[in-house]
């Protein structure tokens, strides 16, 4: 489970070299020898660690959860017999441990979102023992990254790490992992880059992980993966383990993706991501054969959003994207990652295959369309839908939610806990299609209709791909 972590040379018999010739041609192996000098004996990663360690912090996240007083509160039989309201609950405090990396001298720290998710209080401890309370600036579920800022830094400056170009990494490169495993304190482990562009690790939108055999354990999440120049190449995120401990298969978010989130946190802005405007699928062996490709690779365009960036650039269903700025694309995840790391407005070269011929297309990176105020609505006051926030569907949002580009309705973006909408059973990501036979084509239509005073509501909504109809009292 994942935890949040030779060729053959042939000779013709007529010109094959004799055994004697082969022995003469083979280079002599270098003789093994013990270290010959103090310098060779003292070779160490210590200089790299000394430079980087001050930039890595421990993260302590406190959560307050409600715990039932009775041990039978979670038993369905007793809940039905006594009623769910008969069991009292009391707050219970829990703490999570993780790691983080200082990315700006003013006190901005990058960590994993799952380390601080749901926390009511977050603190960090520096390598020198100083502790600070921090504010959560960004929580980005799409990358599982979060940005923290030290609340009261005073006149202090903090040792920020330098980002590396993670695209320059090669399998076999030496790397060091620095973090706080099991809460024992700052720990350094070494290994190599075992693989690149790993997918299927976490349920994030941008799966393109660095795999390493440097020991990574619970508590390392959010810590630094650095090269031998002391530069950040990745944020340690997950391990593959059946026991909960390290088995030499760890995963890190590449620095080129982490840098985008860190920069947004430093500037205090929001993360603006590129939008291509097309749905893609992997190229299978059968598809590759039908397209005349020698091997299955690339991202096959299955559907194009009307008037989206891809459509305006001339892409159509059936095109296969082979590379981005000369870097080969193996599958849709690779394409999504490559595009996501490009700045908005940058001119990018996309190589596509169409009709058996490849060509390079100039593509300008664009963001998703902005959301106008009239595309949002929040219901308050004396309404059965009070506590509901919705957004009108557009092509970009429909793509993100796995819906058809021409999907209509309003999608629920937030439900206030304990509100009438919450008690009615509405959920985030429900798509409300109609209320009392009135189509919910716009956020304005939903706001106007949901604020009406009626005795009963007939609600048609889509949840998890299924359309349901229900009637509730007003």
Secondary structure, 3 states (H helix, E strand, C coil): CEECCCCCCCCCCCCCCCHHHHHHHCCCCCCCCCCCCHHHHCCCCHHHHHHHHHHEEEEEEEEEEEEECCCCCCCHHHHHHHCHHHCCEEEEEEEEEEEEEEEECCCEEEEEHHHHCCCCEEEEECCCCCEEEEEEEEEECCCCEEEEEECCCCCCCCCCCEECCHHHCCCCCEEEEEECHHHCCCEEEEEEEEEEEECCCCCCCCCCEEEECCCCCCCCCCCEEECCCCEEEEEEEEEECCCCCCCCCEEEEEHHHHHHHHHHHHHCCCCCCECCCEEEEECCHHHHHHCCCCCCCCEEEEEECCCCHHHHCCCCCCCEEEEECCEECCCHHHHHHHHHCCCCCCEEEEEEEECCEEEEEEEECCECCCCCHHHEEECCCCCCCCCEEEEECCHHHHHHCCCCCCCCCEEEEEECCCCHHHHHCCCCCCEEEEECCEECCCHHHHHHHHCCCCCEEEEEEEECCEEEEEEEEC
